[in-house]
Amino acid sequence: MSNENTKILKGLEDSYKKMVEFKKYKKSEIVEMRDGKIVHLDPFLAEPEVKYQKTEK
């Protein structure tokens, strides 16, 4: 994986962590789409961190 891709994935991980912290602070739900359906998640039950992996096409 290139250095640029590594930086992008690290940025995504940091952004997710900040978003979860913000949603906890505001006591608001995390809204995401899974399998074409809108899902509301409790930020206090969400994983505090996520690891992204590059997938090959």
Secondary structure, 3 states (H helix, E strand, C coil): CCHHHHHHHHHHHHHHHHHHHHHHHHCCCEEEEECCEEEEECCCCCCCCCCCCCCCC
